[in-house]
Amino acid sequence: MSQLGIVYALLGAAVAVFLSGAGSALGVGIAGQAASGVVSEDPSKFAKVLILQLLPGTQGLYGLIIGFVTLSKIGLLGGGAAEISVTTGLLILAACLPIGIVGLISGRSQGKTAAASIGIIAKKPDQFGKAMLFPAMVETYAILALLISFLAVTAIQV
């Protein structure tokens, strides 16, 4: 029972990394399918569509950041885990949920939006700046989730 707090804290780190990483993988895959079609027709558009394909990958990075912050907070990156109460472990798990859940949803949604923007590039490559705005709007919510998870994890007293 004395290790249950650390288990909950580790579960929080895993949720942040796993869910946001899954969202990124889904989003990058969706955008990549659209990008492949465009590049097969016009290889000169590769750089523009690659940038749009990479955008949904940021959610996975955000989850990884929260995972590292969490592992550092509980002492696993410093050499030895701190004694963590069950309540503290649950608080850390709850603090990791925003980036995990929002990362999953926004990564997938951003992939769909990036795919639509890749369609814009296919027809009007000169509209790249405008096409970038649509998936960037989805990114805003991933950044907000990163911020709240970061602030919450770092505010918890271990």
Secondary structure in CASP SS format (residue, H / E / C, confidence):
PFRMAT SS
TARGET T0000
AUTHOR 0000-0000-0000
METHOD secondary structure of the structure
MODEL  1
M C 1.00
S C 1.00
Q C 1.00
L H 1.00
G H 1.00
I H 1.00
V H 1.00
Y H 1.00
A H 1.00
L H 1.00
L H 1.00
G H 1.00
A H 1.00
A H 1.00
V H 1.00
A H 1.00
V H 1.00
F H 1.00
L H 1.00
S H 1.00
G H 1.00
A H 1.00
G H 1.00
S H 1.00
A H 1.00
L H 1.00
G H 1.00
V H 1.00
G H 1.00
I H 1.00
A H 1.00
G H 1.00
Q H 1.00
A H 1.00
A H 1.00
S H 1.00
G H 1.00
V H 1.00
V H 1.00
S H 1.00
E H 1.00
D C 1.00
P H 1.00
S H 1.00
K H 1.00
F H 1.00
A H 1.00
K H 1.00
V H 1.00
L H 1.00
I H 1.00
L H 1.00
Q H 1.00
L H 1.00
L H 1.00
P H 1.00
G H 1.00
T H 1.00
Q H 1.00
G H 1.00
L H 1.00
Y H 1.00
G H 1.00
L H 1.00
I H 1.00
I H 1.00
G H 1.00
F H 1.00
V H 1.00
T H 1.00
L H 1.00
S H 1.00
K H 1.00
I C 1.00
G C 1.00
L C 1.00
L C 1.00
G C 1.00
G C 1.00
G C 1.00
A C 1.00
A C 1.00
E C 1.00
I C 1.00
S C 1.00
V H 1.00
T H 1.00
T H 1.00
G H 1.00
L H 1.00
L H 1.00
I H 1.00
L H 1.00
A H 1.00
A H 1.00
C H 1.00
L H 1.00
P H 1.00
I H 1.00
G H 1.00
I H 1.00
V H 1.00
G H 1.00
L H 1.00
I H 1.00
S H 1.00
G H 1.00
R H 1.00
S H 1.00
Q H 1.00
G H 1.00
K H 1.00
T H 1.00
A H 1.00
A H 1.00
A H 1.00
S H 1.00
I H 1.00
G H 1.00
I H 1.00
I H 1.00
A H 1.00
K H 1.00
K C 1.00
P H 1.00
D H 1.00
Q H 1.00
F H 1.00
G H 1.00
K H 1.00
A H 1.00
M H 1.00
L H 1.00
F H 1.00
P H 1.00
A H 1.00
M H 1.00
V H 1.00
E H 1.00
T H 1.00
Y H 1.00
A H 1.00
I H 1.00
L H 1.00
A H 1.00
L H 1.00
L H 1.00
I H 1.00
S H 1.00
F H 1.00
L H 1.00
A H 1.00
V H 1.00
T H 1.00
A H 1.00
I C 1.00
Q C 1.00
V C 1.00
END
